[in-house]
């Protein structure tokens, strides 16, 4: 029972979970999660994130949030959910057209934690229910942004989605996917200008360095037995690897000249 408790806590803290938890790919509504910040704080912070991206001239950025307190996250993992922010013309509730960023996400389905769906929301939704108001932002080079816009606006984007979800999806294999692997696949579809998932995976194996998940194999086995969103079926060599915001940042820092990674925190006043 002690092992089961440890594995359950690990996955709830790192990348957990069904729609009730604030994990790698939980629902946009953050349903069931206690709010740590007021609506005014969330709105103000969301506007700052949008302004930061706009001031950098970003048409496409990779955006990350903190679903759990930093003290609860394992070494090497800081942010818990990653998505694309795309500069768009947004229609407000009163029918006005205003510029802003739409967020393109992969979320777990409510009541089906081992199944994901693609969804679009906005920064206020994205940061609702976070444990800490801190955002990670990767701004790709102008050329890669242009290519990403092409992929996101085409049927290639949905074609790259694998609905069989695992919080520890292996970025080098097929069969399972989480939000960070999906973002990585879309990035590489843009870099290599291909929708061939076999070619995308071959290049990820060759050039992308994932994050090792430091959990005892026996605990992982127990997690996969008792929690639908935990699967090791796509890990074949005994080592558990996943993609994170940090490893995607390192990857683009090495291969995308002109990329910039930054952190946004609330104003102190």
SEFI-369863 format. One record per residue (C-alpha): residue in one letter; residue number from 0; y, x, z. Coordinates in steps of 0.5 Angstrom, whole numbers, padded with zeros to 4 digits. Layout:
# residues N
NODE; rest; nr; v; u; w
NODE; A; NUM; Y; X; Z $
...
This chain:
# residues 269
NODE; rest; nr; v; u; w
NODE; X; 0; 0000; 0000; 0000 $
NODE; X; 1; 0005; 0006; 0001 $
NODE; X; 2; 0004; 0008; -0006 $
NODE; X; 3; 0005; 0001; -0009 $
NODE; X; 4; 0011; 0001; -0004 $
NODE; X; 5; 0014; 0007; -0007 $
NODE; X; 6; 0013; 0006; -0014 $
NODE; X; 7; 0016; -0001; -0014 $
NODE; X; 8; 0022; 0002; -0010 $
NODE; X; 9; 0023; 0008; -0015 $
NODE; X; 10; 0023; 0003; -0021 $
NODE; X; 11; 0027; -0002; -0018 $
NODE; X; 12; 0032; 0003; -0017 $
NODE; X; 13; 0032; 0007; -0023 $
NODE; X; 14; 0031; 0003; -0029 $
NODE; X; 15; 0028; -0004; -0026 $
NODE; X; 16; 0027; -0010; -0028 $
NODE; X; 17; 0027; -0017; -0029 $
NODE; X; 18; 0034; -0020; -0030 $
NODE; X; 19; 0035; -0021; -0023 $
NODE; X; 20; 0036; -0013; -0022 $
NODE; X; 21; 0041; -0009; -0025 $
NODE; X; 22; 0037; -0004; -0029 $
NODE; X; 23; 0037; 0000; -0035 $
NODE; X; 24; 0036; -0007; -0039 $
NODE; X; 25; 0037; -0013; -0035 $
NODE; X; 26; 0041; -0019; -0037 $
NODE; X; 27; 0048; -0019; -0038 $
NODE; X; 28; 0050; -0024; -0033 $
NODE; X; 29; 0047; -0020; -0028 $
NODE; X; 30; 0044; -0026; -0025 $
NODE; X; 31; 0042; -0026; -0018 $
NODE; X; 32; 0045; -0020; -0016 $
NODE; X; 33; 0050; -0019; -0011 $
NODE; X; 34; 0057; -0018; -0013 $
NODE; X; 35; 0060; -0011; -0011 $
NODE; X; 36; 0067; -0012; -0014 $
NODE; X; 37; 0072; -0018; -0015 $
NODE; X; 38; 0073; -0021; -0022 $
NODE; X; 39; 0080; -0018; -0022 $
NODE; X; 40; 0077; -0011; -0021 $
NODE; X; 41; 0072; -0012; -0026 $
NODE; X; 42; 0077; -0015; -0031 $
NODE; X; 43; 0082; -0009; -0029 $
NODE; X; 44; 0077; -0004; -0030 $
NODE; X; 45; 0074; -0007; -0036 $
NODE; X; 46; 0081; -0006; -0039 $
NODE; X; 47; 0081; 0001; -0037 $
NODE; X; 48; 0075; 0003; -0041 $
NODE; X; 49; 0077; -0001; -0047 $
NODE; X; 50; 0084; 0002; -0047 $
NODE; X; 51; 0081; 0009; -0046 $
NODE; X; 52; 0076; 0008; -0052 $
NODE; X; 53; 0082; 0005; -0056 $
NODE; X; 54; 0086; 0011; -0054 $
NODE; X; 55; 0081; 0016; -0057 $
NODE; X; 56; 0081; 0012; -0064 $
NODE; X; 57; 0074; 0010; -0063 $
NODE; X; 58; 0071; 0005; -0067 $
NODE; X; 59; 0064; 0006; -0064 $
NODE; X; 60; 0062; 0009; -0058 $
NODE; X; 61; 0056; 0009; -0053 $
NODE; X; 62; 0057; 0006; -0047 $
NODE; X; 63; 0054; 0006; -0040 $
NODE; X; 64; 0054; 0003; -0033 $
NODE; X; 65; 0052; 0004; -0026 $
NODE; X; 66; 0047; -0001; -0024 $
NODE; X; 67; 0045; 0002; -0018 $
NODE; X; 68; 0049; 0007; -0013 $
NODE; X; 69; 0049; 0014; -0015 $
NODE; X; 70; 0045; 0016; -0008 $
NODE; X; 71; 0039; 0012; -0010 $
NODE; X; 72; 0038; 0015; -0017 $
NODE; X; 73; 0033; 0020; -0018 $
NODE; X; 74; 0036; 0027; -0020 $
NODE; X; 75; 0038; 0027; -0028 $
NODE; X; 76; 0039; 0020; -0028 $
NODE; X; 77; 0046; 0017; -0027 $
NODE; X; 78; 0047; 0011; -0031 $
NODE; X; 79; 0042; 0006; -0032 $
NODE; X; 80; 0044; 0002; -0038 $
NODE; X; 81; 0047; 0004; -0045 $
NODE; X; 82; 0049; 0000; -0051 $
NODE; X; 83; 0054; 0001; -0056 $
NODE; X; 84; 0061; -0001; -0056 $
NODE; X; 85; 0064; -0003; -0063 $
NODE; X; 86; 0072; -0005; -0064 $
NODE; X; 87; 0072; -0012; -0067 $
NODE; X; 88; 0077; -0018; -0068 $
NODE; X; 89; 0075; -0022; -0062 $
NODE; X; 90; 0076; -0030; -0061 $
NODE; X; 91; 0078; -0032; -0055 $
NODE; X; 92; 0076; -0038; -0051 $
NODE; X; 93; 0083; -0042; -0054 $
NODE; X; 94; 0082; -0039; -0061 $
NODE; X; 95; 0086; -0033; -0061 $
NODE; X; 96; 0084; -0027; -0065 $
NODE; X; 97; 0085; -0021; -0061 $
NODE; X; 98; 0083; -0014; -0062 $
NODE; X; 99; 0077; -0011; -0057 $
NODE; X; 100; 0070; -0008; -0056 $
NODE; X; 101; 0064; -0012; -0057 $
NODE; X; 102; 0058; -0009; -0053 $
NODE; X; 103; 0051; -0009; -0057 $
NODE; X; 104; 0046; -0009; -0052 $
NODE; X; 105; 0038; -0009; -0051 $
NODE; X; 106; 0037; -0014; -0045 $
NODE; X; 107; 0030; -0016; -0042 $
NODE; X; 108; 0029; -0023; -0043 $
NODE; X; 109; 0030; -0028; -0037 $
NODE; X; 110; 0023; -0029; -0034 $
NODE; X; 111; 0019; -0024; -0039 $
NODE; X; 112; 0021; -0017; -0036 $
NODE; X; 113; 0016; -0014; -0041 $
NODE; X; 114; 0020; -0017; -0047 $
NODE; X; 115; 0027; -0015; -0050 $
NODE; X; 116; 0032; -0018; -0054 $
NODE; X; 117; 0038; -0016; -0058 $
NODE; X; 118; 0045; -0019; -0055 $
NODE; X; 119; 0052; -0018; -0056 $
NODE; X; 120; 0057; -0019; -0050 $
NODE; X; 121; 0064; -0016; -0048 $
NODE; X; 122; 0066; -0011; -0043 $
NODE; X; 123; 0067; -0016; -0037 $
NODE; X; 124; 0060; -0018; -0038 $
NODE; X; 125; 0057; -0011; -0039 $
NODE; X; 126; 0061; -0009; -0032 $
NODE; X; 127; 0059; -0015; -0028 $
NODE; X; 128; 0055; -0014; -0022 $
NODE; X; 129; 0055; -0006; -0022 $
NODE; X; 130; 0054; -0002; -0016 $
NODE; X; 131; 0059; 0002; -0018 $
NODE; X; 132; 0065; 0002; -0022 $
NODE; X; 133; 0064; 0008; -0027 $
NODE; X; 134; 0063; 0008; -0034 $
NODE; X; 135; 0060; 0014; -0038 $
NODE; X; 136; 0063; 0014; -0045 $
NODE; X; 137; 0060; 0018; -0051 $
NODE; X; 138; 0065; 0018; -0057 $
NODE; X; 139; 0061; 0021; -0063 $
NODE; X; 140; 0065; 0024; -0069 $
NODE; X; 141; 0069; 0020; -0074 $
NODE; X; 142; 0063; 0021; -0079 $
NODE; X; 143; 0057; 0019; -0075 $
NODE; X; 144; 0062; 0013; -0072 $
NODE; X; 145; 0062; 0011; -0080 $
NODE; X; 146; 0055; 0011; -0081 $
NODE; X; 147; 0053; 0008; -0074 $
NODE; X; 148; 0058; 0002; -0076 $
NODE; X; 149; 0054; 0001; -0083 $
NODE; X; 150; 0047; 0001; -0079 $
NODE; X; 151; 0050; -0004; -0073 $
NODE; X; 152; 0052; -0008; -0079 $
NODE; X; 153; 0046; -0008; -0083 $
NODE; X; 154; 0039; -0011; -0082 $
NODE; X; 155; 0037; -0004; -0080 $
NODE; X; 156; 0040; -0005; -0073 $
NODE; X; 157; 0035; -0011; -0072 $
NODE; X; 158; 0029; -0008; -0075 $
NODE; X; 159; 0029; -0002; -0070 $
NODE; X; 160; 0028; -0007; -0064 $
NODE; X; 161; 0021; -0006; -0061 $
NODE; X; 162; 0021; -0012; -0057 $
NODE; X; 163; 0015; -0010; -0052 $
NODE; X; 164; 0019; -0007; -0047 $
NODE; X; 165; 0018; -0001; -0041 $
NODE; X; 166; 0023; 0002; -0037 $
NODE; X; 167; 0020; 0008; -0038 $
NODE; X; 168; 0019; 0008; -0045 $
NODE; X; 169; 0017; 0014; -0049 $
NODE; X; 170; 0022; 0016; -0054 $
NODE; X; 171; 0017; 0020; -0058 $
NODE; X; 172; 0012; 0014; -0059 $
NODE; X; 173; 0012; 0007; -0062 $
NODE; X; 174; 0010; 0001; -0058 $
NODE; X; 175; 0015; 0001; -0053 $
NODE; X; 176; 0022; 0001; -0052 $
NODE; X; 177; 0028; 0001; -0047 $
NODE; X; 178; 0035; 0000; -0048 $
NODE; X; 179; 0036; 0008; -0049 $
NODE; X; 180; 0031; 0009; -0054 $
NODE; X; 181; 0034; 0003; -0058 $
NODE; X; 182; 0040; 0007; -0058 $
NODE; X; 183; 0037; 0013; -0059 $
NODE; X; 184; 0033; 0010; -0065 $
NODE; X; 185; 0040; 0007; -0068 $
NODE; X; 186; 0044; 0014; -0067 $
NODE; X; 187; 0038; 0017; -0071 $
NODE; X; 188; 0038; 0012; -0077 $
NODE; X; 189; 0045; 0013; -0078 $
NODE; X; 190; 0045; 0021; -0077 $
NODE; X; 191; 0039; 0021; -0082 $
NODE; X; 192; 0041; 0015; -0086 $
NODE; X; 193; 0034; 0012; -0086 $
NODE; X; 194; 0031; 0006; -0083 $
NODE; X; 195; 0024; 0009; -0083 $
NODE; X; 196; 0022; 0009; -0076 $
NODE; X; 197; 0016; 0014; -0077 $
NODE; X; 198; 0022; 0019; -0080 $
NODE; X; 199; 0026; 0017; -0074 $
NODE; X; 200; 0021; 0019; -0069 $
NODE; X; 201; 0019; 0025; -0072 $
NODE; X; 202; 0026; 0028; -0072 $
NODE; X; 203; 0027; 0026; -0065 $
NODE; X; 204; 0020; 0030; -0063 $
NODE; X; 205; 0023; 0036; -0066 $
NODE; X; 206; 0030; 0036; -0064 $
NODE; X; 207; 0031; 0031; -0058 $
NODE; X; 208; 0030; 0033; -0051 $
NODE; X; 209; 0028; 0027; -0046 $
NODE; X; 210; 0028; 0027; -0039 $
NODE; X; 211; 0022; 0028; -0035 $
NODE; X; 212; 0021; 0022; -0030 $
NODE; X; 213; 0018; 0026; -0024 $
NODE; X; 214; 0013; 0021; -0021 $
NODE; X; 215; 0006; 0022; -0019 $
NODE; X; 216; 0001; 0019; -0024 $
NODE; X; 217; -0002; 0015; -0019 $
NODE; X; 218; 0004; 0012; -0017 $
NODE; X; 219; 0005; 0010; -0025 $
NODE; X; 220; -0001; 0007; -0026 $
NODE; X; 221; 0000; 0003; -0020 $
NODE; X; 222; 0006; 0001; -0023 $
NODE; X; 223; 0003; -0001; -0029 $
NODE; X; 224; -0002; -0005; -0026 $
NODE; X; 225; 0003; -0009; -0022 $
NODE; X; 226; 0009; -0010; -0026 $
NODE; X; 227; 0010; -0012; -0033 $
NODE; X; 228; 0016; -0008; -0034 $
NODE; X; 229; 0012; -0002; -0033 $
NODE; X; 230; 0008; 0001; -0038 $
NODE; X; 231; 0005; 0008; -0039 $
NODE; X; 232; 0001; 0006; -0046 $
NODE; X; 233; 0006; 0010; -0050 $
NODE; X; 234; 0005; 0016; -0046 $
NODE; X; 235; -0001; 0020; -0048 $
NODE; X; 236; 0000; 0027; -0046 $
NODE; X; 237; 0000; 0026; -0038 $
NODE; X; 238; 0008; 0028; -0038 $
NODE; X; 239; 0012; 0022; -0037 $
NODE; X; 240; 0019; 0022; -0041 $
NODE; X; 241; 0024; 0017; -0043 $
NODE; X; 242; 0031; 0017; -0046 $
NODE; X; 243; 0038; 0017; -0041 $
NODE; X; 244; 0045; 0017; -0043 $
NODE; X; 245; 0045; 0024; -0040 $
NODE; X; 246; 0040; 0027; -0045 $
NODE; X; 247; 0043; 0023; -0051 $
NODE; X; 248; 0050; 0026; -0049 $
NODE; X; 249; 0046; 0033; -0049 $
NODE; X; 250; 0043; 0031; -0056 $
NODE; X; 251; 0050; 0029; -0059 $
NODE; X; 252; 0053; 0035; -0056 $
NODE; X; 253; 0049; 0040; -0060 $
NODE; X; 254; 0048; 0036; -0066 $
NODE; X; 255; 0054; 0032; -0067 $
NODE; X; 256; 0060; 0037; -0068 $
NODE; X; 257; 0066; 0033; -0066 $
NODE; X; 258; 0063; 0029; -0061 $
NODE; X; 259; 0066; 0027; -0054 $
NODE; X; 260; 0063; 0025; -0047 $
NODE; X; 261; 0068; 0023; -0042 $
NODE; X; 262; 0067; 0019; -0035 $
NODE; X; 263; 0072; 0013; -0033 $
NODE; X; 264; 0073; 0011; -0026 $
NODE; X; 265; 0078; 0006; -0023 $
NODE; X; 266; 0085; 0007; -0022 $
NODE; X; 267; 0087; 0009; -0015 $
NODE; X; 268; 0093; 0005; -0014 $
